[in-house]
Every structure is written in structure tokens, then in C-alpha cells.
Amino acid sequence: MMTGEFLLFGGLFSLISQVLVFVLVLLVAVAVATGRGEPDPGRTRLRATYLCTVVFLSLFATLFSAGAAVGSLVQAIGEGGGDAGPEFELSPRFGDDGFEIAEQFGEFDGDRGSEGAVSGMVQGVVFALVAGGVLLYHRNKLQELQREPGFGDAPAAAVLHTYLYASSIVGLIAFVVAGAIALHALAEVVAPGSLSTDDPDTVREEAVRRVFTAAFVALASLAVVVFHQREREAMDAPEAPEAAPPGDPMEGDYPIA
């Protein structure tokens, strides 16, 4: 990756990884401590703890792997359109006066950088697909557990609530960080000379890549927050009363003769 993409995902992953570990420990601690005195004949709390932990980790592994793939894709598109130019190399050789450094010029192949970007994109896509498969499988199991009778009153419901809040917290942090990076990169696109002393064209090119990559991570993180908050609201909503079974109308419903 270019320097911009490396700083983006290096800094973002470094921050989010620390938050993930902290929130994961908090999730397990709350799951173990919640409802210890409540009866749990079906051992749903233990199953919910396992499923929520796996879903939590695989969710953000999928998110950031997809973000890395998008960054590599944008990099490959940018480098693939570059023109071949001269490449300056220093090559040691022995001359008449002894050991010398000879200057050599060759042609720079723009496909070299794009090949590395394509390789990174493929790795990101593969990792995202694997993590996404783990996420879908365990989320289906979690939904099956949620549909079991009496789940709302079992200790497992508190574990699921903790997972929903934890995922929203991490998603919100990722949204803020990625959104700030995208806005800063957008400012570099508009005014590269005022924010960097490097070549304006180079700064603008790297900034455009960071805008697309960070914007994708920010929007995906926001979607995670919205989805989990809606699911939490659905769990907290009171259940609608069951309709009365059909039967004969009451005698009072008949008109008096």
C-alpha cells in the first residue's frame, strides 16, 4: 500500500484492536456475572456467550478486511493508469580506477505496484469471505437461540443485550476515526499545498485514495451501529398481546328481541 493507506489502516487497526480486546473482555465478564443467581436450566447463557463472542469478532474482522480490500482496489486502479517512466538505479561495478558506482537508467514498470495492490485486494476479499461465512453461520445459530421459548426471561437475553451495545460502541468509534480521516483527506484533495510540503499532485493522489477507503469504513461502521441499535430496540419493545381465540360471540352482542 501507499503511505496514506498504510497510515490509515495502521492507525485505525491499532486503535480498534485495543478497543476490541477491551470490549471483548467486558462482554465476557458481563456475560459471566449477569444472572448468576437466576435459574438457567437450558444453559442458554453459556451458548449465548460463545455465539455473541464469535459474532462480535467475525463481524469486525469482515468489516476491516473488506475495508483493506477496497483500499487495495483503489490503489490498483490509481497505479494501473500510470505511465511508464525512467527509473534511476545505482549499480556497483569494478572500473579502471577500482570500485565505482555506476548510474543506470531503466524503465519503470507501473504494473509492479499494481500487482502488489491486486494481491492485497485478493487477500482482503478472501479473508472477508471467510470471516463473513463464520459470521453468518453463528448469527443464524444466535437467532435460533433467540427464538427459543422463554429466551426473553433467560440470562442469555442479557448477554445478547451486552453484545448489541458492545458492537455499537466499537462501530461508533470506527465511524468517528474513519470519518475524521476521510474529512482530512478530502481537505488535502482540495488544498494539498496548505496541508503538506510534498508535491501537490502526489499529495492529492494519495488523499483521493484515503477518501474512498476511509469513507467506506465509516459508512460500513455506521451501518453496524444502526443495525444493532434497531435490533436492540426490537428486543426492548413490549410484545403485542395475543389475539383472543375465535369463538362464539357473547350473548350481549346479540340484539335484544
C-alpha positions as CSV (number, residue, x, y, z in Angstrom):
1,M,0.0,0.0,0.0
2,M,1.0,3.6,-0.3
3,T,1.9,5.7,2.7
4,G,-1.6,7.1,3.1
5,E,-3.3,3.7,3.1
6,F,-0.7,2.3,5.5
7,L,-1.2,5.1,7.9
8,L,-5.0,4.8,7.6
9,F,-5.3,1.1,8.3
10,G,-2.2,1.0,10.6
11,G,-3.5,3.7,12.9
12,L,-7.2,2.6,12.6
13,F,-6.4,-1.1,13.2
14,S,-4.1,-0.2,16.1
15,L,-6.8,1.8,17.8
16,I,-9.7,-0.5,17.1
17,S,-7.8,-3.7,18.0
18,Q,-7.2,-2.3,21.5
19,V,-10.8,-1.3,21.8
20,L,-11.9,-4.8,20.5
21,V,-9.8,-6.5,23.2
22,F,-11.2,-4.3,26.0
23,V,-14.8,-4.6,24.8
24,L,-14.4,-8.4,24.3
25,V,-13.2,-8.8,27.9
26,L,-16.0,-6.6,29.1
27,L,-18.5,-8.7,27.1
28,V,-17.4,-12.0,28.6
29,A,-17.2,-10.5,32.1
30,V,-20.7,-9.2,31.9
31,A,-22.0,-12.4,30.4
32,V,-20.5,-14.4,33.3
33,A,-21.6,-12.1,36.0
34,T,-25.1,-11.4,34.8
35,G,-27.8,-13.5,36.1
36,R,-25.6,-15.9,38.1
37,G,-28.3,-16.3,40.7
38,E,-31.1,-16.8,38.1
39,P,-32.1,-20.3,37.0
40,D,-30.7,-21.4,33.7
41,P,-31.9,-25.0,33.1
42,G,-31.2,-24.8,29.4
43,R,-27.7,-23.4,29.8
44,T,-28.6,-20.7,27.3
45,R,-26.3,-18.2,28.9
46,L,-23.2,-20.2,28.0
47,R,-24.3,-20.7,24.5
48,A,-25.2,-17.1,24.1
49,T,-21.8,-16.1,25.4
50,Y,-20.0,-18.2,22.9
51,L,-22.2,-17.2,19.9
52,C,-22.0,-13.5,20.8
53,T,-18.2,-13.6,21.2
54,V,-17.7,-15.3,17.8
55,V,-20.2,-13.0,16.0
56,F,-18.6,-9.9,17.6
57,L,-15.1,-10.8,16.4
58,S,-16.1,-12.1,13.0
59,L,-18.2,-9.0,12.3
60,F,-15.3,-6.6,12.7
61,A,-12.9,-8.9,11.0
62,T,-15.2,-8.9,8.0
63,L,-15.6,-5.1,8.1
64,F,-11.9,-4.2,8.2
65,S,-10.9,-6.9,5.8
66,A,-13.4,-5.5,3.3
67,G,-12.0,-2.0,4.0
68,A,-8.5,-3.2,3.3
69,A,-9.7,-4.8,0.1
70,V,-11.3,-1.5,-1.0
71,G,-8.1,0.3,-0.2
72,S,-6.0,-2.1,-2.3
73,L,-8.6,-1.8,-5.1
74,V,-8.4,1.9,-5.2
75,Q,-4.6,1.7,-5.1
76,A,-4.5,-0.7,-8.0
77,I,-6.8,1.5,-10.1
78,G,-4.6,4.5,-9.4
79,E,-1.3,2.8,-10.2
80,G,-2.7,0.9,-13.2
81,G,-3.2,4.1,-15.0
82,G,0.3,5.4,-14.5
83,D,2.7,5.8,-17.4
84,A,6.0,4.1,-17.5
85,G,8.9,6.4,-16.7
86,P,12.6,6.3,-16.2
87,E,13.9,4.5,-13.1
88,F,17.2,5.6,-11.6
89,E,19.4,2.9,-10.1
90,L,22.8,2.7,-8.6
91,S,24.8,-0.3,-9.5
92,P,28.3,-1.2,-8.1
93,R,31.0,-2.3,-10.6
94,F,34.8,-2.5,-10.9
95,G,36.4,0.0,-13.2
96,D,39.8,1.0,-14.2
97,D,40.3,3.1,-11.0
98,G,38.9,0.4,-8.7
99,F,35.4,0.1,-7.2
100,E,32.9,2.5,-8.6
101,I,29.2,3.3,-8.5
102,A,27.7,3.4,-12.0
103,E,24.5,5.1,-12.8
104,Q,22.0,3.1,-14.7
105,F,18.6,4.1,-16.1
106,G,15.9,1.7,-16.8
107,E,12.2,1.7,-17.5
108,F,9.8,1.6,-14.5
109,D,7.1,-0.9,-14.9
110,G,3.9,0.5,-13.5
111,D,2.4,-2.9,-13.2
112,R,4.7,-3.9,-10.4
113,G,3.0,-1.7,-7.9
114,S,-0.5,-2.7,-9.2
115,E,0.4,-6.4,-8.9
116,G,1.1,-5.9,-5.2
117,A,-2.2,-3.9,-4.8
118,V,-4.2,-6.6,-6.6
119,S,-2.6,-9.2,-4.3
120,G,-3.6,-7.2,-1.2
121,M,-7.1,-6.9,-2.6
122,V,-7.4,-10.6,-3.2
123,Q,-6.1,-11.4,0.3
124,G,-8.6,-8.9,1.8
125,V,-11.5,-10.3,-0.1
126,V,-10.6,-13.9,0.8
127,F,-10.3,-13.0,4.5
128,A,-13.6,-11.1,4.4
129,L,-15.4,-14.0,2.8
130,V,-14.1,-16.5,5.3
131,A,-14.9,-14.2,8.3
132,G,-18.2,-13.4,6.7
133,G,-19.1,-17.1,6.4
134,V,-18.2,-17.6,10.1
135,L,-20.4,-14.5,10.9
136,L,-23.4,-15.7,9.0
137,Y,-23.3,-19.2,10.4
138,H,-23.0,-18.2,14.0
139,R,-25.5,-15.4,13.7
140,N,-28.1,-17.9,12.4
141,K,-27.4,-20.0,15.4
142,L,-27.8,-16.9,17.6
143,Q,-31.2,-16.1,16.0
144,E,-32.3,-19.8,16.6
145,L,-31.4,-19.4,20.2
146,Q,-33.3,-16.1,20.4
147,R,-36.4,-17.8,19.0
148,E,-36.5,-20.5,21.7
149,P,-39.4,-20.2,24.2
150,G,-38.6,-18.2,27.3
151,F,-35.5,-16.6,25.8
152,G,-36.6,-13.1,26.8
153,D,-36.7,-14.0,30.5
154,A,-33.5,-16.1,30.5
155,P,-30.0,-14.8,31.4
156,A,-29.0,-15.3,27.8
157,A,-31.1,-12.2,26.9
158,A,-28.8,-10.0,29.0
159,V,-25.8,-11.5,27.1
160,L,-27.3,-10.6,23.8
161,H,-28.1,-7.0,25.0
162,T,-24.4,-6.7,26.0
163,Y,-23.3,-7.8,22.6
164,L,-25.6,-5.3,20.9
165,Y,-24.3,-2.4,23.0
166,A,-20.6,-3.6,22.6
167,S,-20.9,-3.8,18.8
168,S,-22.5,-0.4,18.7
169,I,-19.7,1.1,20.8
170,V,-16.9,-0.3,18.6
171,G,-18.8,0.6,15.4
172,L,-19.3,4.2,16.6
173,I,-15.6,4.5,17.4
174,A,-14.6,3.2,14.0
175,F,-17.1,5.6,12.4
176,V,-15.6,8.6,14.1
177,V,-12.0,7.7,13.4
178,A,-12.6,6.7,9.7
179,G,-14.8,9.8,9.2
180,A,-12.2,12.1,10.6
181,I,-9.6,10.5,8.3
182,A,-11.9,10.9,5.3
183,L,-12.5,14.6,6.0
184,H,-8.8,15.3,6.5
185,A,-8.0,13.5,3.2
186,L,-10.8,15.5,1.5
187,A,-9.2,18.7,2.7
188,E,-5.9,17.5,1.2
189,V,-7.6,16.9,-2.1
190,V,-9.0,20.5,-2.1
191,A,-5.9,22.3,-0.8
192,P,-2.9,19.9,-0.9
193,G,-0.3,22.7,-0.7
194,S,-1.6,24.1,2.5
195,L,-1.6,20.8,4.4
196,S,1.6,19.2,3.2
197,T,5.1,20.3,1.9
198,D,5.3,17.4,-0.6
199,D,4.5,17.6,-4.2
200,P,0.8,18.7,-4.5
201,D,-0.1,16.1,-7.2
202,T,1.3,13.3,-5.1
203,V,-0.5,14.5,-2.0
204,R,-3.7,14.8,-3.9
205,E,-3.4,11.4,-5.4
206,E,-2.8,9.7,-2.1
207,A,-5.6,11.8,-0.5
208,V,-8.1,10.6,-3.0
209,R,-7.4,7.0,-2.2
210,R,-7.7,7.7,1.5
211,V,-11.1,9.4,1.0
212,F,-12.6,6.4,-0.7
213,T,-11.1,3.9,1.7
214,A,-12.0,5.8,4.9
215,A,-15.4,6.7,3.6
216,F,-16.2,3.0,3.0
217,V,-15.1,2.1,6.5
218,A,-17.0,4.9,8.0
219,L,-20.3,4.1,6.2
220,A,-19.9,0.4,7.0
221,S,-19.3,1.2,10.6
222,L,-22.3,3.4,10.8
223,A,-24.4,0.7,9.2
224,V,-23.2,-1.7,12.0
225,V,-24.3,0.9,14.7
226,V,-27.7,1.5,13.1
227,F,-28.5,-2.2,12.6
228,H,-27.5,-3.2,16.1
229,Q,-29.5,-0.4,17.7
230,R,-32.6,-1.3,15.7
231,E,-32.2,-4.9,16.9
232,R,-31.8,-3.7,20.5
233,E,-35.0,-1.6,20.2
234,A,-36.9,-4.5,18.8
235,M,-35.8,-6.6,21.8
236,D,-36.8,-3.9,24.2
237,A,-40.2,-3.3,22.6
238,P,-43.1,-4.8,24.5
239,E,-44.6,-7.8,22.9
240,A,-48.1,-7.4,21.4
241,P,-50.8,-9.1,23.3
242,E,-52.0,-12.3,21.7
243,A,-55.4,-12.2,20.0
244,A,-58.2,-14.0,21.6
245,P,-59.1,-17.3,20.1
246,P,-62.1,-17.2,17.8
247,G,-65.3,-18.4,19.4
248,D,-69.0,-17.7,19.8
249,P,-69.8,-14.1,20.5
250,M,-71.0,-13.1,23.9
251,E,-74.8,-13.1,24.5
252,G,-74.7,-9.4,24.9
253,D,-73.6,-9.0,21.3
254,Y,-76.9,-10.3,20.1
255,P,-79.7,-7.8,19.6
256,I,-82.5,-8.0,22.2
257,A,-85.7,-9.3,20.6
